[in-house]
Amino acid sequence: MTAPLDVQPTPLALLLLGRESDPKSERGVDCPGDLPAPSDPGLVERARAAKEKLGERVFVLGHHYQRDEVIEFADVTGDSFKLARDAAARPGAEYIVFCGVHFMAESADILTSARQKVVLPDLAAGCSMADMATAEQVAECWDVLTEAGVADVTVPVSYMNSSADIKAFTGRHGGTICTSSNARRALEWAFGEDDPRQSRRKVLFLPDQHLGRNTAVRELGMSLEDCVVYNPHKPDGGLTAQQLRDAKMILWRGHCSVHGRFSPDSVRDVRERIPDVNVLVHPECKHEVVSAADQVGSTEHIIKALEAAPSGSKWAVGTELNLVRRLAARHAPDKEVVFLDRTVCFCSTMNRIDLPHLVWALESLADGKVVNRIEVDAETEKFAKLALEQMLALP
């Protein structure tokens, strides 16, 4: 007997059949294939007028992964921590408009003065990676480490791509924050010895397992066996007490949903299509992708590597598509720059900051109304700032 034509399978049925993903575990990571056409010229003029009216009172930050129509109005561009520091270096700006995602705006609020107001043009601009570690889950993990007898020798190291709550947890437990640029220095500090492989300490690395694993194995000389993955959705993280005692790196089961899409097949395919191509990827990619690449580095490293590359060179870049397209346009026709994967994939949450939202935020501020303000409570800010300051103090 066939089902009626108007009956459609439910999301749960599709999930059980393996034809769908769990939307709660991958929020905001759809691949639309392409972005909508740029906003109309009227919005461009409105953005310029509002920004001119605000003058020095506003400072607009634009993350590298933002769309071009937003980047056009940024006073500075950069990665998340560079932008937060840039905001802190502008104490005269009354309003900090952060064109990025939620955890970035939180970091800016932590590092700026109390009189400055941080605005996120769209509150729906989150980060799936940051969402993969909650304060409650991490507190439970610490209890598991305590019961296993290893909490007292474990130093938390949290990636910048984490919530203010996770940064505060890190500060409370004597840890540090890191970026993809200084992850090696952060881990060396955490292990406390010249050779981390001989250290008695352990590191709980939050929330991106791939950056933690790649740094430990590729840069500190550890083995994959030195790393275990703590899964917050399993009892005791899915690990035995002995596994926790034997491990050097306890990696949180989190990842970037954009960088996680790249595979060894992506690398093989681009090498077949483009002879003599250089494969350059971000360290948030999987270990097998990083191992197959020619170069690995942070967003800033990727930008500088292409700037220093010889004329006529060819590059396949494994990072967010907005940045890759911008780099391809910047270096054409002198250098060939392509996206590593055939599947076009933007960071959908980052792309929620569009020109209509930016215009609305700027015009509201120009009219004296503060919208979408991001505020971190004093207690959280206190300990998160400790962890951030420890990062700034790294040798």
Disulfide bonds with the S-S distance in Angstrom:
Cys31-Cys345 2.34
